[in-house]
């Protein structure tokens, strides 16, 4: 099962130089929360546009992030499920050959894929559209795989279930069956507790039943499988009388060719399932990396946009990634807040916890930009 890691992406206002803020932040974290890894997050200078466009984009960022994060987690869960079914424990997914946590902490913007001079809305829409295509592709691939798997499971249930539902053809041997111009052999499924009743009554359920012709072929915890031989012209009457007494007459094919066809069908489905499973797993590994990369580019747009909205123009902020243990979270929050003494950030400061639903994607709002990334 995949382990998870929790990261904060945050930005702090810069009034001197980014390097000076970074050096001071490193020193503060080391002295107060030494167990917290800290990294710079490479958010590029993007095209700001108008204030109205930033406001409109900011409203959509949280919803888009929820969608992209959800697709990432869906693919990861599918990987876990496939590995559970196969009994394998593959290597964790990567992004361009790099572990996902390393990709996050060493993120570099892909200028060729997302030109920084493109409008922010265009970049966000491109990312959203790409992830949506991958999600649609995954739904189709997973549905095809699950369809084959369901067919196989249905066959296995018939082969391994109780005698009331399973295929009994493989329990009946050719010499158990008598077939002639006038005689037929039927297969009866009898509740275990009713076997004495069956043996005492089957000869009288209708006329023309061959005496002492019933033979037990198989028994499980609930039912026993018997044969009975009678004249073919009274078979329907016998079935009706048997049902009235709680005996089930099972249909089956006494054909070696039919049994061979069923065996071949199972082998074909197994081969198809294995091939589709391998293909789907390989696709999931590749697509997870692609979606995760798109998500990190989206986070770069988000940290840039929310930092402009928080600190104003021109863009002057330091973006960082931190991964504090639970016991150090309050200390790290306190350190980050200590870097926010300017007028643009002081509004958000409070001795008490500030809670403003829906702003910045977090229920807790801080004097600096901050949101959480859960990596699985």
ABEGO torsion letter per residue (X at the ends): XBBBBBBBBBBBBBABBAAAAAAAAAAAAAAABAABBBBBBBBBBBBAEBAAAAAAAAAAAAAAAAAAAAAAAAAAAAAAAAAAAAGBBBBBBBBGGBBAAAAAAABBBBAAABBAABBAAAAAAAAAAAAAAAAAAAAAAAAAAAAAAAAAAAAAAAAABBAAABBAAAABBAAABBBBAABBBBBBBBBAAAAAAAAAAAAAABBGBBBGABBBABBBAABBBBBBBBBAAAAAAAAAAAAAAGBBBBBBBBBAAAAAAAAAAAAAAAAAAAAAAAAAAAAAAAAAAAAAAAAAAAAAAAAAAAAAAAAEOBBBBBBBBBBBBAAAAAAAAAAAAAABABAAAAAABBABBBBBBGBGGBABBBABBBBBBBBX
